[in-house]
Amino acid sequence: MADSRRGWRWGARALAIAGAVGAGTGGVGLAVIAGSLLREAYRYPRPVQDGPDPMLQAPPHTKSSVVAASDGTLLHVVTSGDVDSSDEILVFVHGWTCNTGFWNAQMQHFGDRHATVAYDQRGHGLSELGKTRLTPDVLGQDLQAVLEEVIPDGKRAVLVGHSMGGMSIMSWAAQFGAGMEEKVSAIVLTSTGAFTVVQRQLLIPEDLPAIVRPLEPYVERAFVSTALPLPTNPVSERLTHYIALGPVARQAHVDFSDEQIAACSPTARAAWGAAMYDLDVRPGLGKITVPTAVVVGTQDRLTSPVHAEELAGVLRANGVLHSLTEYPGAGHMVPIERSGPYNRLLDAILDDVSEAKSS
């Protein structure tokens, strides 16, 4: 109990500090918001204790390499399977605060039977942060550098992005999307959005006193842009569950997600968070010309189903929507929380691509 109280106090202080950094004033109101968020997190059901998830183990037989981005920053890349013998190569692009390990369940699923590629976004995992100012354009430029290096001539990629990874794909499409059919056969946009993502998160409780409502934007900005260390402890586990996963979640999935977030450099997390605050990659969304699947969890607090419906609406109007899939009860970490059905969706997309190619 004493450890739990210390963890709760640490979390309250962390949220209050983050809010104060973002606002500079209104400490009492910010403390009210921070306390409300923590109370909601502690009201969440405790995770299901059903043992480890073997799909989250690091996949065997992977190879690591580096790719130089356009500014010389070195990006860490992990591959499995034979890229020279696979017609379509799955390229996985992880989200904010994660790393290539986020895709363990997918790379385990495909193993050596299908070529897969994952890379650490700059500043994440083993990739360098570099000295270039971080903007949404850089996301697309880094993806282009990886594609140029790892996709052999005559082969195509299936781009699979989660959260900021989906934004990376839309940024790439805006800058390099002309004639994308030659290099990309399909796209999967998972738990992501194209604009006002931070401003439309659903983390802050709706029943706040009216007097503190004007402070919400400061907390939203501070939440993503404050370089505060996030060690794993009892309160971080509660917050990760509330923020990133659905209410009914496995303990193994909460722990794995919490470790991913804690491993991210605070500097990189804050810099990319600030870059996402004013993100608008709708121009890239409109330039997508290949079949694109949209995926979301119904309980996603970071990129709610509203974002998925907006993406699907544009893709449908442009005649390139493959499917819109909602996973009931899942939160933001769909590829972890629902790895079985998510992997089957990827299998179906690969089958559709193969069928379209042979027809």
RONUTI-647750 format. One record per residue (C-alpha): residue number from 1; residue in three letters; y, z, x. Coordinates in steps of 0.5 Angstrom, whole numbers. Each point is the difference from the previous one (the first is absolute). Last residue first. Layout:
BEGIN
<pos NUM, code ALA, north Y, up Z, east X>
...
***
This chain:
BEGIN
<pos 359, code SER, north -22, up -125, east -12>
<pos 358, code SER, north -2, up 3, east 7>
<pos 357, code LYS, north 7, up 3, east 2>
<pos 356, code ALA, north 1, up 3, east -7>
<pos 355, code GLU, north -7, up 3, east 0>
<pos 354, code SER, north 1, up 3, east 7>
<pos 353, code VAL, north 7, up 3, east -2>
<pos 352, code ASP, north -4, up 3, east -7>
<pos 351, code ASP, north -5, up 3, east 4>
<pos 350, code LEU, north 5, up 3, east 5>
<pos 349, code ILE, north 4, up 3, east -6>
<pos 348, code ALA, north -7, up 3, east -3>
<pos 347, code ASP, north -2, up 3, east 6>
<pos 346, code LEU, north 7, up 3, east 1>
<pos 345, code LEU, north -1, up 3, east -7>
<pos 344, code ARG, north -6, up 3, east 2>
<pos 343, code ASN, north 3, up 3, east 5>
<pos 342, code TYR, north 5, up 3, east -5>
<pos 341, code PRO, north -6, up 2, east -4>
<pos 340, code GLY, north -3, up 4, east 5>
<pos 339, code SER, north 6, up 3, east 4>
<pos 338, code ARG, north 3, up 3, east -6>
<pos 337, code GLU, north 4, up 6, east 3>
<pos 336, code ILE, north 0, up -3, east 7>
<pos 335, code PRO, north 3, up -7, east -2>
<pos 334, code VAL, north 4, up 3, east -6>
<pos 333, code MET, north 4, up 5, east 4>
<pos 332, code HIS, north 6, up 0, east -4>
<pos 331, code GLY, north -3, up 4, east -6>
<pos 330, code ALA, north -7, up -2, east -4>
<pos 329, code GLY, north -1, up 3, east -7>
<pos 328, code PRO, north -1, up -7, east -3>
<pos 327, code TYR, north -1, up -6, east 5>
<pos 326, code GLU, north 5, up -5, east -2>
<pos 325, code THR, north -2, up -8, east 2>
<pos 324, code LEU, north 5, up -6, east -1>
<pos 323, code SER, north -3, up -6, east 2>
<pos 322, code HIS, north 0, up -7, east 3>
<pos 321, code LEU, north 8, up -1, east -1>
<pos 320, code VAL, north 2, up -6, east 3>
<pos 319, code GLY, north 3, up -4, east -6>
<pos 318, code ASN, north 7, up 1, east 2>
<pos 317, code ALA, north 1, up 4, east -7>
<pos 316, code ARG, north -6, up 4, east 2>
<pos 315, code LEU, north 2, up 2, east 7>
<pos 314, code VAL, north 7, up 2, east -3>
<pos 313, code GLY, north -3, up 4, east -5>
<pos 312, code ALA, north -6, up 3, east 4>
<pos 311, code LEU, north 6, up 3, east 5>
<pos 310, code GLU, north 3, up 3, east -6>
<pos 309, code GLU, north -6, up 3, east -3>
<pos 308, code ALA, north -2, up 3, east 7>
<pos 307, code HIS, north 7, up 3, east 1>
<pos 306, code VAL, north -1, up 3, east -7>
<pos 305, code PRO, north -7, up 3, east 1>
<pos 304, code SER, north 4, up 5, east 5>
<pos 303, code THR, north 1, up -1, east 7>
<pos 302, code LEU, north 1, up 7, east 3>
<pos 301, code ARG, north -3, up 4, east -6>
<pos 300, code ASP, north -6, up -4, east -1>
<pos 299, code GLN, north -4, up 3, east -6>
<pos 298, code THR, north -2, up -7, east -3>
<pos 297, code GLY, north -3, up -2, east 7>
<pos 296, code VAL, north 3, up -7, east 2>
<pos 295, code VAL, north -3, up -7, east 2>
<pos 294, code VAL, north 3, up -7, east 0>
<pos 293, code ALA, north -4, up -6, east 2>
<pos 292, code THR, north 4, up -6, east 3>
<pos 291, code PRO, north -3, up -7, east -1>
<pos 290, code VAL, north 5, up -4, east 5>
<pos 289, code THR, north 7, up -3, east 0>
<pos 288, code ILE, north 4, up 7, east 1>
<pos 287, code LYS, north 7, up -2, east 1>
<pos 286, code GLY, north 2, up 4, east -6>
<pos 285, code LEU, north -2, up 6, east 3>
<pos 284, code GLY, north 3, up -1, east 6>
<pos 283, code PRO, north 7, up -1, east -3>
<pos 282, code ARG, north -2, up 7, east -4>
<pos 281, code VAL, north 0, up 4, east 7>
<pos 280, code ASP, north 5, up 5, east -2>
<pos 279, code LEU, north 0, up 6, east 5>
<pos 278, code ASP, north 6, up 4, east 0>
<pos 277, code TYR, north -3, up 7, east 1>
<pos 276, code MET, north -6, up -4, east 3>
<pos 275, code ALA, north 4, up 0, east 7>
<pos 274, code ALA, north 1, up 8, east -1>
<pos 273, code GLY, north -7, up 1, east 0>
<pos 272, code TRP, north -2, up -4, east 5>
<pos 271, code ALA, north 5, up 4, east 5>
<pos 270, code ALA, north -3, up 6, east -3>
<pos 269, code ARG, north -7, up -1, east 1>
<pos 268, code ALA, north 1, up -3, east 7>
<pos 267, code THR, north 4, up 6, east 2>
<pos 266, code PRO, north -5, up 5, east -3>
<pos 265, code SER, north -6, up -4, east 4>
<pos 264, code CYS, north -6, up -1, east -5>
<pos 263, code ALA, north -6, up 5, east 1>
<pos 262, code ALA, north 2, up 5, east -6>
<pos 261, code ILE, north 0, up -6, east -5>
<pos 260, code GLN, north -7, up -2, east 2>
<pos 259, code GLU, north -2, up 7, east 0>
<pos 258, code ASP, north 2, up 1, east -7>
<pos 257, code SER, north -3, up -6, east -2>
<pos 256, code PHE, north -7, up 2, east 3>
<pos 255, code ASP, north 0, up 7, east -3>
<pos 254, code VAL, north 2, up -3, east -7>
<pos 253, code HIS, north -5, up -5, east 0>
<pos 252, code ALA, north -6, up 5, east 3>
<pos 251, code GLN, north 3, up 5, east -6>
<pos 250, code ARG, north -2, up -5, east -5>
<pos 249, code ALA, north 6, up -1, east -5>
<pos 248, code VAL, north 1, up 1, east -7>
<pos 247, code PRO, north 8, up 0, east -1>
<pos 246, code GLY, north 0, up -6, east 4>
<pos 245, code LEU, north 2, up -1, east 7>
<pos 244, code ALA, north 7, up -1, east 4>
<pos 243, code ILE, north 5, up 5, east -2>
<pos 242, code TYR, north -4, up 6, east -4>
<pos 241, code HIS, north -6, up -1, east 5>
<pos 240, code THR, north 5, up 0, east 6>
<pos 239, code LEU, north 4, up 6, east -2>
<pos 238, code ARG, north -6, up 4, east -1>
<pos 237, code GLU, north -3, up -2, east 7>
<pos 236, code SER, north 7, up 1, east 3>
<pos 235, code VAL, north 0, up 7, east -3>
<pos 234, code PRO, north -7, up 2, east 3>
<pos 233, code ASN, north 2, up -2, east 7>
<pos 232, code THR, north 0, up -7, east 3>
<pos 231, code PRO, north 7, up -1, east 4>
<pos 230, code LEU, north 5, up -4, east -2>
<pos 229, code PRO, north 6, up 0, east 5>
<pos 228, code LEU, north 7, up -2, east -3>
<pos 227, code ALA, north 3, up -6, east 2>
<pos 226, code THR, north 4, up -1, east -7>
<pos 225, code SER, north 0, up -7, east -3>
<pos 224, code VAL, north -5, up 0, east -6>
<pos 223, code PHE, north 1, up 6, east -3>
<pos 222, code ALA, north 7, up 1, east 2>
<pos 221, code ARG, north 2, up -6, east -4>
<pos 220, code GLU, north -4, up 2, east -6>
<pos 219, code VAL, north 3, up 7, east 1>
<pos 218, code TYR, north 7, up -3, east 0>
<pos 217, code PRO, north -1, up -4, east -6>
<pos 216, code GLU, north -2, up 6, east -4>
<pos 215, code LEU, north 6, up 4, east 1>
<pos 214, code PRO, north 4, up -3, east -6>
<pos 213, code ARG, north -6, up 3, east -4>
<pos 212, code VAL, north 1, up 8, east 2>
<pos 211, code ILE, north 5, up 2, east -6>
<pos 210, code ALA, north -5, up -4, east -5>
<pos 209, code PRO, north -5, up 6, east 1>
<pos 208, code LEU, north -7, up -4, east 3>
<pos 207, code ASP, north -5, up -2, east -6>
<pos 206, code GLU, north -1, up -7, east 3>
<pos 205, code PRO, north -4, up 3, east 6>
<pos 204, code ILE, north 2, up -4, east 7>
<pos 203, code LEU, north -6, up -4, east 2>
<pos 202, code LEU, north 0, up -6, east -4>
<pos 201, code GLN, north 3, up -5, east 5>
<pos 200, code ARG, north 5, up -5, east -3>
<pos 199, code GLN, north 6, up 1, east 5>
<pos 198, code VAL, north -5, up -1, east 6>
<pos 197, code VAL, north -3, up -6, east -2>
<pos 196, code THR, north 7, up -3, east -2>
<pos 195, code PHE, north -3, up -7, east 1>
<pos 194, code ALA, north -7, up -4, east 1>
<pos 193, code GLY, north -5, up 5, east -2>
<pos 192, code THR, north -7, up 2, east 3>
<pos 191, code SER, north -6, up 3, east -2>
<pos 190, code THR, north -4, up -6, east 2>
<pos 189, code LEU, north 2, up -7, east 1>
<pos 188, code VAL, north -6, up -4, east 2>
<pos 187, code ILE, north 1, up -7, east 2>
<pos 186, code ALA, north -4, up -7, east 1>
<pos 185, code SER, north -1, up -6, east 4>
<pos 184, code VAL, north 5, up 1, east 6>
<pos 183, code LYS, north 1, up -4, east 6>
<pos 182, code GLU, north 1, up -7, east -3>
<pos 181, code GLU, north 1, up 2, east -7>
<pos 180, code MET, north 6, up 4, east 3>
<pos 179, code GLY, north 4, up -7, east 0>
<pos 178, code ALA, north 7, up 4, east 0>
<pos 177, code GLY, north -1, up 7, east 0>
<pos 176, code PHE, north 2, up 2, east 7>
<pos 175, code GLN, north 7, up 4, east -2>
<pos 174, code ALA, north -1, up 2, east -7>
<pos 173, code ALA, north -7, up 0, east 0>
<pos 172, code TRP, north 0, up 4, east 6>
<pos 171, code SER, north 4, up 5, east -4>
<pos 170, code MET, north -5, up 0, east -6>
<pos 169, code ILE, north -5, up 1, east 5>
<pos 168, code SER, north 3, up 6, east 3>
<pos 167, code MET, north 2, up 3, east -7>
<pos 166, code GLY, north -8, up 0, east -1>
<pos 165, code GLY, north -1, up 4, east 6>
<pos 164, code MET, north 6, up 5, east -2>
<pos 163, code SER, north -5, up 1, east -5>
<pos 162, code HIS, north -7, up -3, east 1>
<pos 161, code GLY, north 0, up -7, east 3>
<pos 160, code VAL, north -6, up -4, east 0>
<pos 159, code LEU, north 1, up -7, east 2>
<pos 158, code VAL, north -6, up -5, east 0>
<pos 157, code ALA, north 1, up -4, east 6>
<pos 156, code ARG, north -2, up -8, east 2>
<pos 155, code LYS, north -3, up -3, east 5>
<pos 154, code GLY, north 1, up -7, east 3>
<pos 153, code ASP, north 3, up 2, east 6>
<pos 152, code PRO, north -2, up 7, east 2>
<pos 151, code ILE, north 3, up 6, east -4>
<pos 150, code VAL, north 1, up 6, east 5>
<pos 149, code GLU, north 7, up -2, east 4>
<pos 148, code GLU, north 4, up -3, east -5>
<pos 147, code LEU, north -2, up 4, east -6>
<pos 146, code VAL, north 2, up 7, east 5>
<pos 145, code ALA, north 7, up -3, east 1>
<pos 144, code GLN, north 1, up -2, east -7>
<pos 143, code LEU, north -2, up 7, east -2>
<pos 142, code ASP, north 5, up 3, east 5>
<pos 141, code GLN, north 6, up -5, east -3>
<pos 140, code GLY, north -2, up 2, east -7>
<pos 139, code LEU, north 1, up 7, east 1>
<pos 138, code VAL, north 6, up -1, east 5>
<pos 137, code ASP, north 4, up -3, east -6>
<pos 136, code PRO, north -1, up 6, east -4>
<pos 135, code THR, north 5, up 3, east 5>
<pos 134, code LEU, north -2, up 5, east 6>
<pos 133, code ARG, north 5, up -1, east 6>
<pos 132, code THR, north -3, up -3, east 6>
<pos 131, code LYS, north -2, up 5, east 6>
<pos 130, code GLY, north -7, up 0, east -1>
<pos 129, code LEU, north -5, up 5, east -4>
<pos 128, code GLU, north -6, up -2, east 4>
<pos 127, code SER, north -6, up -1, east -4>
<pos 126, code LEU, north -6, up 6, east 1>
<pos 125, code GLY, north 0, up 3, east -7>
<pos 124, code HIS, north 7, up -2, east -3>
<pos 123, code GLY, north 7, up -2, east 4>
<pos 122, code ARG, north -1, up -7, east -2>
<pos 121, code GLN, north -5, up -1, east -5>
<pos 120, code ASP, north -7, up 1, east 2>
<pos 119, code TYR, north -5, up -6, east -1>
<pos 118, code ALA, north -6, up -2, east -4>
<pos 117, code VAL, north -4, up -6, east 1>
<pos 116, code THR, north -7, up -1, east -4>
<pos 115, code ALA, north -5, up -6, east 2>
<pos 114, code HIS, north -6, up 0, east -5>
<pos 113, code ARG, north -7, up 2, east 1>
<pos 112, code ASP, north 2, up 5, east 5>
<pos 111, code GLY, north 1, up 6, east -4>
<pos 110, code PHE, north 3, up -2, east -7>
<pos 109, code HIS, north 0, up 6, east -3>
<pos 108, code GLN, north 1, up 5, east 6>
<pos 107, code MET, north 6, up -5, east 1>
<pos 106, code GLN, north 2, up 2, east -7>
<pos 105, code ALA, north -1, up 7, east 0>
<pos 104, code ASN, north 3, up 1, east 7>
<pos 103, code TRP, north 7, up -3, east -2>
<pos 102, code PHE, north 4, up 6, east 1>
<pos 101, code GLY, north -2, up 0, east 7>
<pos 100, code THR, north 4, up -5, east 1>
<pos 99, code ASN, north 6, up 4, east 0>
<pos 98, code CYS, north 4, up 4, east -6>
<pos 97, code THR, north 7, up 3, east 0>
<pos 96, code TRP, north 3, up -6, east -4>
<pos 95, code GLY, north -6, up -5, east -2>
<pos 94, code HIS, north -5, up -4, east 3>
<pos 93, code VAL, north -1, up -7, east 1>
<pos 92, code PHE, north -7, up -3, east -1>
<pos 91, code VAL, north -2, up -7, east 3>
<pos 90, code LEU, north -6, up -3, east -3>
<pos 89, code ILE, north -2, up -6, east 3>
<pos 88, code GLU, north -2, up -6, east -4>
<pos 87, code ASP, north -5, up -6, east 3>
<pos 86, code SER, north -4, up 5, east 4>
<pos 85, code SER, north -3, up -2, east 7>
<pos 84, code ASP, north 6, up 0, east 4>
<pos 83, code VAL, north 2, up 7, east -2>
<pos 82, code ASP, north -7, up 3, east 1>
<pos 81, code GLY, north 0, up 7, east -2>
<pos 80, code SER, north 4, up 6, east 1>
<pos 79, code THR, north 7, up 0, east 2>
<pos 78, code VAL, north 5, up 6, east 2>
<pos 77, code VAL, north 8, up -2, east 2>
<pos 76, code HIS, north 5, up 5, east 3>
<pos 75, code LEU, north 7, up -3, east 0>
<pos 74, code LEU, north 4, up -1, east 7>
<pos 73, code THR, north 7, up -1, east -1>
<pos 72, code GLY, north 2, up -6, east 4>
<pos 71, code ASP, north 6, up -2, east -5>
<pos 70, code SER, north -4, up -5, east -4>
<pos 69, code ALA, north -6, up 5, east 0>
<pos 68, code ALA, north -5, up 0, east 5>
<pos 67, code VAL, north -7, up 1, east -2>
<pos 66, code VAL, north -5, up 5, east 3>
<pos 65, code SER, north -8, up 0, east 0>
<pos 64, code SER, north -5, up 5, east -3>
<pos 63, code LYS, north -7, up -2, east -2>
<pos 62, code THR, north -4, up 3, east -6>
<pos 61, code HIS, north -8, up 0, east 0>
<pos 60, code PRO, north 0, up 7, east -4>
<pos 59, code PRO, north 5, up 1, east -5>
<pos 58, code ALA, north 3, up 7, east 0>
<pos 57, code GLN, north -2, up 5, east -5>
<pos 56, code LEU, north 3, up -1, east -7>
<pos 55, code MET, north -6, up -3, east -3>
<pos 54, code PRO, north -4, up 6, east 1>
<pos 53, code ASP, north 4, up 4, east -5>
<pos 52, code PRO, north -1, up 7, east 2>
<pos 51, code GLY, north -2, up 6, east -5>
<pos 50, code ASP, north 1, up 1, east -8>
<pos 49, code GLN, north 5, up 5, east 0>
<pos 48, code VAL, north 5, up -3, east -5>
<pos 47, code PRO, north 7, up 1, east 1>
<pos 46, code ARG, north 4, up 6, east -3>
<pos 45, code PRO, north 3, up -2, east -7>
<pos 44, code TYR, north 8, up -2, east 1>
<pos 43, code ARG, north 4, up 6, east -2>
<pos 42, code TYR, north 1, up 2, east 8>
<pos 41, code ALA, north 4, up -7, east 0>
<pos 40, code GLU, north 4, up 1, east -6>
<pos 39, code ARG, north 2, up 7, east 3>
<pos 38, code LEU, north 2, up -4, east 7>
<pos 37, code LEU, north 4, up -5, east -4>
<pos 36, code SER, north 4, up 5, east -4>
<pos 35, code GLY, north 1, up 4, east 6>
<pos 34, code ALA, north 3, up -6, east 4>
<pos 33, code ILE, north 4, up -1, east -6>
<pos 32, code VAL, north 3, up 7, east -1>
<pos 31, code ALA, north 1, up 0, east 8>
<pos 30, code LEU, north 4, up -6, east 0>
<pos 29, code GLY, north 5, up 3, east -6>
<pos 28, code VAL, north 1, up 6, east 4>
<pos 27, code GLY, north 1, up -4, east 7>
<pos 26, code GLY, north 5, up -4, east -4>
<pos 25, code THR, north 3, up -3, east 7>
<pos 24, code GLY, north -2, up -4, east 6>
<pos 23, code ALA, north -4, up -5, east -5>
<pos 22, code GLY, north -5, up -3, east 4>
<pos 21, code VAL, north -1, up 5, east 5>
<pos 20, code ALA, north 1, up 5, east -5>
<pos 19, code GLY, north -6, up -3, east -4>
<pos 18, code ALA, north -5, up 0, east 6>
<pos 17, code ILE, north 2, up 7, east 2>
<pos 16, code ALA, north -2, up 2, east -7>
<pos 15, code LEU, north -6, up -4, east 0>
<pos 14, code ALA, north -2, up 3, east 6>
<pos 13, code ARG, north 2, up 7, east -2>
<pos 12, code ALA, north -4, up 0, east -6>
<pos 11, code GLY, north -6, up -3, east 4>
<pos 10, code TRP, north 0, up 6, east 5>
<pos 9, code ARG, north 1, up 5, east -6>
<pos 8, code TRP, north -6, up -3, east -3>
<pos 7, code GLY, north -4, up 0, east 6>
<pos 6, code ARG, north 2, up 7, east 1>
<pos 5, code ARG, north -3, up 2, east -7>
<pos 4, code SER, north -6, up -4, east 1>
<pos 3, code ASP, north -1, up 4, east 7>
<pos 2, code ALA, north 1, up 7, east -3>
<pos 1, code MET, north -5, up -2, east -6>
***
